[in-house]
Amino acid sequence: MIEIQPKELKALDENVRQELCDIFDRDPHKLTDRPGRTRGHNIEPAMQLLRPIVDDLLGVDNWQLDGAIFFETVTGYRVHVDTEKFGPHRVWQTIVFPLRQELTEQAQLEKNRLIIFDQVWKKDAAFFLKGSPDAPQEYNGVIKDYKDVINLREGYIDPYVEELCPHLTRENFEGLTVDKTFTWTPGIPITFPRNRLHASSAFHRFGITKKLGLSFFLAPNQSKRNTGSLSV
């Protein structure tokens, strides 16, 4: 298994992008259980549309889906990782599919960004909230001591992250360095290793009022892993 470094993938066909939006919009079981964030879990029809993209990236029969979520949000997200809670042998790639965004006339599209940090976390899924008083009761754990974060640059504050992420407490990203940032462009998928820390910019402060995306959390195919036949 070889991690694929952060990069954009080939653009979705426009009909596929629109159908993914429709799958979310038609889902009668969407949950708005967190302020400003609605989740959808009607994943099977989305997987039917997107399986060729994952096969092309990771190899046919090499992977399995550990989790997936549609998310519609009006606010930037915390620093976190997508490692789930099944152990490091199940951590491979995230693919994020930006699907749409709603804009004001003053929208600064270049500041609607996904930020991938150099830092790595090899434990269970977590939010990184050093310096924050809150401890959200969600699936992810809460990390306030960064001693186990790999590649941490002690005391460093990235000025670009400070500019893009006024929704975050400054200490949240202390010690974190940027590997890549990607403009949130509907129809352009983004992939990165699931154990990388990442965050979104405060897009709502830059004239983007809402965005919709879909994330896949991918693992090596466990049956092939156990037989030693995984080819990537």
C-alpha positions in Angstrom: 0.0 0.0 0.0 1.5 3.3 -1.1 0.0 6.6 0.2 -0.9 9.0 -2.6 0.2 12.5 -1.8 -2.3 15.4 -1.8 -3.5 16.2 -5.3 -6.5 17.1 -7.4 -8.1 14.4 -9.6 -9.7 14.6 -13.0 -12.9 16.7 -13.1 -16.2 14.9 -12.7 -18.6 14.8 -15.6 -21.1 17.6 -15.0 -24.0 15.2 -15.2 -22.3 13.1 -12.4 -21.7 16.2 -10.3 -25.4 17.2 -10.6 -26.6 13.7 -9.9 -24.6 13.6 -6.7 -26.2 16.9 -5.6 -29.6 15.4 -6.4 -28.8 12.3 -4.3 -28.2 14.5 -1.3 -31.1 16.8 -1.9 -33.6 13.9 -2.3 -32.4 12.1 0.8 -35.3 12.2 3.3 -33.0 11.1 6.2 -30.5 14.0 6.1 -29.4 15.1 9.6 -28.9 18.6 10.8 -27.6 17.6 14.3 -24.7 20.1 14.5 -24.9 23.9 14.1 -24.6 24.9 10.5 -23.9 21.4 9.2 -26.2 18.9 7.5 -25.1 15.3 6.9 -26.3 12.8 4.3 -25.6 9.0 4.3 -27.3 7.8 1.1 -23.9 6.5 -0.1 -24.7 3.5 -2.3 -26.0 5.4 -5.4 -23.0 7.8 -5.0 -20.6 4.9 -4.9 -22.1 3.5 -8.1 -21.3 6.7 -9.9 -17.8 7.2 -8.4 -16.4 3.7 -8.2 -14.5 4.1 -11.5 -12.7 7.1 -10.1 -11.6 5.2 -6.9 -10.6 2.1 -9.0 -8.5 4.3 -11.2 -6.8 5.9 -8.2 -6.2 2.8 -6.0 -6.7 -0.2 -8.3 -9.6 -2.5 -9.0 -10.4 -4.7 -5.9 -7.5 -3.1 -3.9 -9.7 -0.9 -1.6 -12.7 -0.9 0.5 -14.9 1.9 1.8 -14.5 2.5 5.6 -16.9 5.4 5.7 -18.5 8.2 3.7 -20.5 11.3 4.3 -22.3 14.0 2.4 -21.8 17.3 4.2 -23.5 20.7 3.6 -22.1 23.4 5.8 -22.2 27.2 6.3 -19.0 27.4 8.4 -15.4 26.4 8.2 -14.3 23.1 9.9 -11.8 22.3 12.6 -8.3 20.8 12.2 -8.9 17.0 12.2 -8.0 13.7 10.7 -10.1 11.0 9.0 -8.4 7.9 10.5 -11.7 6.5 11.9 -11.3 3.9 14.8 -10.4 0.6 13.1 -6.6 0.7 13.5 -3.8 2.0 11.3 -3.9 -1.0 9.0 -7.3 0.4 7.7 -6.1 3.9 7.0 -5.3 4.8 3.3 -6.8 7.6 1.3 -9.5 10.3 1.7 -11.2 11.5 -1.5 -13.2 14.8 -1.1 -15.7 15.6 -3.9 -16.6 19.3 -3.8 -20.1 19.4 -5.3 -21.5 23.0 -5.1 -21.2 26.3 -3.4 -23.5 29.3 -2.9 -21.9 32.7 -3.4 -22.5 36.4 -2.7 -21.4 39.1 -5.1 -18.3 39.7 -3.0 -17.2 36.1 -2.9 -13.4 35.6 -2.8 -13.3 32.1 -4.4 -9.6 31.8 -3.9 -10.1 31.8 -0.2 -12.5 28.9 -0.1 -9.8 26.3 0.4 -9.0 22.9 1.8 -5.8 23.0 3.7 -3.6 19.8 4.0 -0.9 20.0 6.6 2.4 18.1 6.7 1.6 16.7 10.1 0.5 13.0 10.5 -1.6 11.3 13.2 -1.5 7.6 13.6 -4.2 7.2 16.2 -8.0 7.3 16.2 -10.0 10.1 14.4 -9.6 13.4 16.3 -10.1 17.1 16.4 -7.0 19.1 17.2 -8.1 21.8 19.7 -5.1 23.0 21.5 -6.0 26.3 23.2 -9.8 25.9 22.8 -12.1 25.6 25.8 -14.6 23.4 23.9 -14.7 19.6 23.8 -17.3 18.6 21.2 -19.2 15.4 21.8 -18.8 13.9 18.4 -17.4 10.8 16.8 -13.9 12.2 16.7 -11.8 12.4 19.9 -10.4 15.7 21.1 -6.6 16.3 21.2 -5.2 19.3 23.1 -1.7 18.0 23.7 0.1 17.6 20.4 3.0 15.5 21.6 2.0 12.6 19.4 1.5 14.6 16.3 4.3 13.6 13.8 6.4 16.3 12.2 5.2 19.0 14.6 7.2 22.3 14.3 7.1 23.5 17.8 5.9 27.1 18.3 5.3 27.8 14.6 2.3 29.8 13.4 1.7 29.8 9.7 0.6 33.3 8.5 -1.3 31.9 5.6 -3.4 29.6 7.8 -3.9 32.6 10.2 -5.3 34.6 7.2 -7.5 31.8 5.9 -8.8 30.4 9.2 -10.0 33.2 11.5 -12.7 30.7 12.7 -9.9 28.8 14.5 -8.2 29.6 17.8 -4.6 30.5 16.9 -3.2 27.7 19.1 -5.2 25.1 17.2 -2.7 25.2 14.3 0.4 26.1 16.3 3.2 23.8 15.1 1.4 22.9 11.9 2.9 23.6 8.5 1.1 23.6 5.2 1.8 21.0 2.5 -0.9 21.9 0.0 -4.0 24.0 -0.2 -6.7 23.4 -2.8 -9.4 25.8 -4.0 -12.9 24.3 -3.4 -14.0 23.9 -7.0 -17.2 22.0 -7.5 -16.5 18.9 -9.7 -12.8 18.7 -8.9 -12.0 15.8 -6.5 -9.1 16.1 -4.0 -7.3 13.2 -2.5 -4.8 12.9 0.4 -3.7 10.3 3.0 -6.3 9.8 5.7 -3.7 10.3 8.5 -2.9 13.9 7.5 -4.2 16.8 9.6 -6.4 19.1 7.5 -8.9 21.9 7.9 -11.1 24.1 5.8 -10.8 27.9 5.5 -13.4 30.2 7.0 -15.1 30.5 3.6 -18.2 32.0 5.2 -16.2 35.1 6.0 -15.1 35.4 2.3 -18.5 35.6 0.6 -19.3 31.9 0.2 -22.5 31.2 2.2 -22.7 27.5 1.9 -20.9 24.5 0.4 -21.8 20.8 -0.3 -19.2 18.0 -0.5 -18.9 14.3 -0.3 -16.0 12.5 1.4 -14.9 8.9 1.0 -12.6 7.3 3.6 -10.8 4.4 2.0 -8.9 1.4 3.4 -6.9 -1.4 1.8 -9.1 -4.3 0.8 -8.7 -6.4 3.9 -9.2 -9.8 2.2 -6.4 -9.0 -0.2 -4.3 -7.6 2.5 -4.6 -10.8 4.6 -3.5 -12.9 1.6 -0.6 -10.6 0.6 -2.1 -9.9 -2.8 -2.6 -6.1 -2.5 -1.0 -4.6 -5.6 -0.7 -0.9 -4.8 
